[in-house]
């Protein structure tokens, strides 16, 4: 079974995804152009785009599939049958906090919001709000959201989800930094010199 905390975390994930797509539609309207760039990604960025999709699919649908096909969760050593109450409580808190951070960071980007990275499609530099503390607060929030789901509904697919997400985010961030540096030059150099790539750790500026 999935505990009440597990269901709550899955509801948070579903709600966040709905807000993510809504926010992306608003950004596209404000920018007057598409902001969904995954379809134009190439090479490792295309793999990262696929990784993001698979990570969220594993987190959202993995527990439901495990619940629908009992043989799957019976052979899963991580499945708790809803008994890990404290872990579930912490997971819901982490997932909720991650969802709020991710969506707040997305909305603060305004018309500069992009889903994916393509040269010449970077938008204006946003350095206020959450972007004073992290160059990638949306990714930080999304990673926390997926980690929270993994704690609240532990299973092989939910634990794999944040790991795959982090690999994909690390790949895309390298491409984003290169594109932003090319588009903004010294302004982006100064930004990277003062704000960490993630949280509390300085990222190396792409040359």
Secondary structure, 3 states (H helix, E strand, C coil): CCCHHHHHHHHHHHHHHHHHHHHHHHHHHHHCCCCECHHHCCHHHHHHHHHHHHHHHHHHHHHHHHHHCHHHHHCCCCCCCCCCHHHHHHHHHHHHHHHHHHHHHHHHCHHHCCECCCCCCCCCCCCCHHHHCCCCHHHHHHHHHHHHHHHHCCCHHHHHHHHHHHHHHHHHHHHHHHHHHHHHCHHHHHHHHHCCCCCCCCCCCCC
